[in-house]
């Protein structure tokens, strides 16, 4: 019987724990866990203890039902030191700096705990779920932001400082929209869901979610189609630059906003073709993810064996 591991995927307001056997989630539970609000409302030391308390409780509940698990992997929103495994900083969890969450949980629960950036973990899960493993893969996740991960030689690549593949902060529009990182014109200001909403608002004066805009695009609304085409152009430019640096076999687009693939992919492919080095033109396999939303759990669980 294949070993059981726990995979933990931390989202905006919840924590998902899955029991993973090989590449299949055989049991999943969700727990309320708004770590961002906790960090904003409490001093760092108190916030850390609360994060540990919530995480430990969730893990213990899963282990009561599956006591044979042999390790735990976690996808965490932040920059993770690739050597020590510490959370160096988390832009979305203010005040959380240089803390060893994985080490503390391992000590409390008595099992090895591996931790990596949540986007890189999702990339690893997406890679594992592909029917045929590519030699290398770039993953771009589109949601409230734009995350990314690079898989090379079947291993997730965090970079020497734990911040590799911050794709959302590639500048694709010099002097463009102000980004939360402090720069102007970052990819996620155009290709993430809030960026699509902003593009639509600028054109129409109307405030809608990216999902509502997709519904209007399905009905042929020109402003909605334009907003998604703009997202596609920025993605195509970013992928062209990534290909010049990494030369991956596959670029996989996932995340919640990837469901609007048919509305932004034509512009993406046109821009990618235009901005690619001629020798690479049309050689990078860019596709949309067909996996379930469990890639983060599966990728996290498989950190234990890497």
Secondary structure per residue as TSV (DSSP state, phi and psi in degrees):
chain	resnum	aa	ss	phi	psi
A	1	X	-	360.0	132.7
A	2	X	-	-64.8	149.1
A	3	X	-	-65.6	152.5
A	4	X	E	-104.9	134.3
A	5	X	E	-131.5	158.1
A	6	X	E	-100.0	133.4
A	7	X	E	-114.6	131.1
A	8	X	E	-117.8	124.6
A	9	X	E	-118.1	114.2
A	10	X	E	-97.2	117.7
A	11	X	-	-102.6	-164.0
A	12	X	S	-65.0	-43.4
A	13	X	S	-131.4	7.0
A	14	X	E	-146.7	163.7
A	15	X	E	-122.6	125.5
A	16	X	E	-109.0	129.5
A	17	X	E	-117.3	125.2
A	18	X	E	-122.3	140.1
A	19	X	E	-90.5	121.1
A	20	X	E	-115.4	130.6
A	21	X	E	-120.6	114.7
A	22	X	T	59.7	-110.8
A	23	X	T	-118.5	26.1
A	24	X	E	-125.7	133.2
A	25	X	E	-84.7	112.9
A	26	X	E	-95.0	-12.5
A	27	X	E	-158.5	138.9
A	28	X	E	-140.3	139.9
A	29	X	E	-132.4	147.6
A	30	X	E	-116.2	141.1
A	31	X	E	-130.8	139.9
A	32	X	E	-65.0	130.6
A	33	X	-	-159.8	81.7
A	34	X	-	-89.9	77.7
A	35	X	H	-64.2	-30.9
A	36	X	H	-63.4	-47.9
A	37	X	H	-64.0	-39.5
A	38	X	H	-59.2	-43.8
A	39	X	H	-70.3	-30.6
A	40	X	H	-76.4	-27.0
A	41	X	H	-96.2	-14.1
A	42	X	S	-130.0	158.5
A	43	X	-	-62.7	150.9
A	44	X	H	-51.6	-42.7
A	45	X	H	-65.0	-40.0
A	46	X	H	-70.3	-42.2
A	47	X	H	-60.3	-41.7
A	48	X	H	-61.2	-44.7
A	49	X	H	-63.3	-36.6
A	50	X	H	-68.7	-40.4
A	51	X	H	-62.6	-42.4
A	52	X	H	-65.0	-41.1
A	53	X	H	-62.6	-46.9
A	54	X	H	-65.6	-44.5
A	55	X	H	-64.5	-44.3
A	56	X	H	-62.5	-43.0
A	57	X	H	-60.9	-43.9
A	58	X	H	-63.9	-43.5
A	59	X	H	-65.4	-41.4
A	60	X	H	-65.6	-36.7
A	61	X	H	-63.3	-42.2
A	62	X	H	-66.3	-38.2
A	63	X	H	-73.4	-22.0
A	64	X	H	-63.4	-37.3
A	65	X	H	-83.2	-28.4
A	66	X	-	-131.7	77.2
A	67	X	T	-70.6	-8.6
A	68	X	T	-90.3	5.9
A	69	X	-	-63.6	145.2
A	70	X	-	-112.1	1.2
A	71	X	-	180.0	167.7
A	72	X	E	-134.1	132.9
A	73	X	E	-119.5	142.8
A	74	X	E	-131.4	134.8
A	75	X	E	-97.9	120.9
A	76	X	E	-124.2	138.3
A	77	X	S	-76.5	96.3
A	78	X	S	166.4	-177.3
A	79	X	E	-92.1	121.5
A	80	X	E	-109.4	125.7
A	81	X	-	-61.2	121.2
A	82	X	T	-70.2	-14.7
A	83	X	T	-98.4	-54.5
A	84	X	T	-81.8	-24.3
A	85	X	-	80.2	8.0
A	86	X	-	-78.6	152.6
A	87	X	E	-79.3	110.1
A	88	X	E	-75.3	-45.6
A	89	X	E	-164.9	152.5
A	90	X	-	-135.5	110.7
A	91	X	T	-56.5	-31.1
A	92	X	T	-92.1	-5.3
A	93	X	S	-124.7	78.4
A	94	X	T	-59.3	139.3
A	95	X	T	90.5	-14.1
A	96	X	-	-86.0	102.3
A	97	X	E	-136.3	134.4
A	98	X	E	51.3	55.4
A	99	X	E	-120.3	141.6
A	100	X	-	-100.5	73.2
A	101	X	H	-64.7	-44.0
A	102	X	H	-61.7	-44.4
A	103	X	H	-63.9	-42.2
A	104	X	H	-64.3	-44.1
A	105	X	H	-65.4	-38.6
A	106	X	H	-62.1	-41.7
A	107	X	H	-64.7	-40.9
A	108	X	H	-73.9	-32.3
A	109	X	H	-104.7	-15.5
A	110	X	S	79.3	22.8
A	111	X	S	-133.7	154.6
A	112	X	-	-64.9	137.5
A	113	X	E	-125.9	120.7
A	114	X	E	-107.1	142.5
A	115	X	E	-133.9	141.3
A	116	X	E	-147.0	164.3
A	117	X	E	-55.7	139.9
A	118	X	H	-62.9	-37.8
A	119	X	H	-68.6	-38.2
A	120	X	H	-67.8	-36.9
A	121	X	H	-64.1	-43.4
A	122	X	H	-61.5	-40.3
A	123	X	H	-60.6	-42.5
A	124	X	H	-64.3	-42.2
A	125	X	H	-63.5	-42.4
A	126	X	H	-61.1	-41.6
A	127	X	H	-60.7	-45.8
A	128	X	H	-65.4	-28.1
A	129	X	H	-86.6	-8.7
A	130	X	S	-66.7	138.7
A	131	X	S	-62.6	-30.5
A	132	X	S	-132.2	118.6
A	133	X	-	-69.8	124.5
A	134	X	-	-77.2	165.3
A	135	X	S	-66.8	-36.9
A	136	X	E	-151.5	153.0
A	137	X	E	-148.8	134.6
A	138	X	E	-102.1	133.5
A	139	X	E	-115.3	134.2
A	140	X	E	-124.3	118.7
A	141	X	E	-102.9	123.3
A	142	X	E	-105.3	120.6
A	143	X	S	-154.8	-129.6
A	144	X	S	-69.5	-20.0
A	145	X	S	-136.0	-168.0
A	146	X	E	-124.3	113.8
A	147	X	E	-107.5	170.2
A	148	X	E	-157.0	163.9
A	149	X	E	-155.3	152.9
A	150	X	E	-123.8	126.7
A	151	X	E	-112.3	124.3
A	152	X	E	-134.6	134.4
A	153	X	T	53.5	40.6
A	154	X	T	66.5	18.8
A	155	X	E	-129.3	143.2
A	156	X	E	-70.9	138.7
A	157	X	E	-109.0	109.7
A	158	X	-	-88.0	-14.1
A	159	X	-	86.6	166.3
A	160	X	T	-70.6	-21.9
A	161	X	T	-118.8	8.5
A	162	X	S	79.9	14.9
A	163	X	-	-126.1	23.0
A	164	X	T	-63.4	148.6
A	165	X	T	65.8	39.3
A	166	X	-	-77.7	67.1
A	167	X	G	-59.6	-37.6
A	168	X	G	-62.1	-16.9
A	169	X	G	-109.2	17.7
A	170	X	S	-68.5	133.4
A	171	X	B	-85.0	113.6
A	172	X	S	-109.3	-3.9
A	173	X	S	-143.0	87.5
A	174	X	T	-51.6	132.8
A	175	X	T	61.1	28.0
A	176	X	-	-85.0	-148.3
A	177	X	S	-62.1	143.5
A	178	X	B	-69.1	132.6
A	179	X	-	-105.3	157.1
A	180	X	T	-61.9	-20.5
A	181	X	T	-76.9	-11.3
A	182	X	S	104.5	-14.9
A	183	X	-	-90.5	175.6
A	184	X	B	-117.0	140.5
A	185	X	S	81.4	24.4
A	186	X	B	-70.0	150.9
A	187	X	T	-51.1	-43.6
A	188	X	H	-69.2	-14.6
A	189	X	H	-73.8	-7.7
A	190	X	H	-124.8	-33.1
A	191	X	H	-105.6	-11.4
A	192	X	S	-83.5	166.8
A	193	X	H	-56.3	-45.4
A	194	X	H	-63.6	-30.3
A	195	X	H	-66.9	-40.4
A	196	X	H	-63.8	-41.1
A	197	X	H	-62.2	-40.7
A	198	X	H	-66.8	-40.7
A	199	X	H	-61.0	-42.0
A	200	X	H	-67.6	-40.8
A	201	X	H	-63.6	-41.3
A	202	X	H	-63.0	-32.3
A	203	X	H	-83.4	-31.1
A	204	X	H	-121.6	-17.7
A	205	X	S	79.6	1.9
A	206	X	-	-104.0	137.2
A	207	X	-	-100.2	113.9
A	208	X	-	-134.3	155.9
A	209	X	-	-73.1	160.7
A	210	X	H	-60.2	-34.4
A	211	X	H	-66.6	-42.5
A	212	X	H	-65.0	-36.4
A	213	X	H	-66.9	-36.7
A	214	X	H	-62.5	-37.8
A	215	X	H	-65.1	-37.2
A	216	X	H	-70.8	-35.2
A	217	X	H	-62.7	-37.8
A	218	X	H	-63.5	-26.2
A	219	X	T	-90.6	3.1
A	220	X	T	88.5	13.2
A	221	X	-	-62.5	123.6
A	222	X	H	-67.0	-41.0
A	223	X	H	-65.8	-37.3
A	224	X	H	-66.9	-44.7
A	225	X	H	-63.1	-38.3
A	226	X	H	-65.2	-39.4
A	227	X	H	-63.1	-41.2
A	228	X	H	-74.1	-32.8
A	229	X	H	-64.5	-37.6
A	230	X	H	-63.4	-42.7
A	231	X	H	-59.3	-43.0
A	232	X	H	-62.8	-40.2
A	233	X	H	-63.5	-42.7
A	234	X	H	-66.9	-38.2
A	235	X	H	-64.9	-42.6
A	236	X	H	-60.4	-41.4
A	237	X	H	-63.6	-45.8
A	238	X	H	-62.3	-42.8
A	239	X	H	-65.8	-37.3
A	240	X	H	-60.4	-41.9
A	241	X	H	-68.5	-41.3
A	242	X	H	-62.4	-39.5
A	243	X	H	-64.5	-34.5
A	244	X	H	-66.3	-26.9
A	245	X	H	-93.7	-44.3
A	246	X	H	-104.2	-24.8
A	247	X	-	49.0	56.3
A	248	X	-	-78.1	158.3
A	249	X	S	-74.0	-40.4
A	250	X	E	-131.2	140.2
A	251	X	E	-117.7	119.7
A	252	X	E	-109.8	129.2
A	253	X	E	-105.1	122.9
A	254	X	E	-134.6	-161.0
A	255	X	S	88.3	166.4
A	256	X	G	-57.7	-36.7
A	257	X	G	-77.3	-9.5
A	258	X	G	-65.8	-13.6
A	259	X	G	-66.0	-17.4
A	260	X	G	-93.7	22.0
A	261	X	H	-48.4	-44.1
A	262	X	H	-65.0	-20.3
A	263	X	H	-90.7	-27.9
A	264	X	H	-110.4	-14.3
A	265	X	H	-67.3	-36.8
A	266	X	H	-58.3	-43.8
A	267	X	H	-67.9	-35.3
A	268	X	H	-59.6	-49.7
A	269	X	H	-67.0	-36.3
A	270	X	H	-63.7	-45.7
A	271	X	H	-68.7	-39.3
A	272	X	H	-61.3	-43.7
A	273	X	H	-61.9	-42.1
A	274	X	H	-67.9	-37.9
A	275	X	H	-98.4	-2.9
A	276	X	S	-76.8	151.1
A	277	X	-	-61.8	133.0
A	278	X	G	-50.9	-37.5
A	279	X	G	-67.1	-22.7
A	280	X	G	-98.3	-8.3
A	281	X	T	-57.0	126.6
A	282	X	T	67.0	15.1
A	283	X	T	-103.1	-17.7
A	284	X	S	-84.9	126.7
A	285	X	E	-83.2	100.3
A	286	X	E	-102.1	124.4
A	287	X	E	-145.7	163.8
A	288	X	E	-92.7	146.2
A	289	X	-	-68.3	141.0
A	290	X	-	-112.9	10.8
A	291	X	S	-81.6	169.5
A	292	X	-	-78.1	-176.3
A	293	X	T	-83.8	16.7
A	294	X	T	-98.3	9.2
A	295	X	H	-60.9	-38.4
A	296	X	H	-63.6	-40.4
A	297	X	H	-66.3	-44.8
A	298	X	H	-66.6	-43.8
A	299	X	H	-61.9	-40.9
A	300	X	H	-63.6	-45.0
A	301	X	H	-60.4	-35.8
A	302	X	G	-81.2	-4.3
A	303	X	G	-63.5	-28.9
A	304	X	G	-60.2	-31.5
A	305	X	G	-98.6	6.6
A	306	X	-	-119.6	360.0
